[in-house]
Amino acid sequence: MPTAYDEAVQGVDIVIHMASPLPPSHAFDNEKDILIPARDGAVNILKSASKSPSVKRVVLTSSSAAVTDNDIPRSEV
C-alpha cells in the first residue's frame, strides 16, 4: 500500500528499510513474489520519507534474494 509508512516516519530522523519478502516454501515466481513486492516496498518507504520534514537520512539494505535465481541449478556458479 503506497501510504502504509506515512504515519510511521513522522517525527523520526532516520529511516532504515531492511524488509524484503521471503519466498514462500512452495514453488514461487521470482518477479511476482519477490522482485515486485521488494521494489514496491522500497519505493513506498522512500515516498513516505520524502513527505516527512523530520527525516534526514534513509538507509536501504538488500538481501541474498537479490542475487538468487532459482531457475539456475545450484550446481552452477
Buried (B, 14 or more C-beta within 10 A) or exposed (E): EEEEBBEEBEEBEEBEBEEBBEBEEEEBEBEEBBBEBBEEBBEBBBBBBEEBEEBEEBEEEEBEBEEEEEEEEEEEE
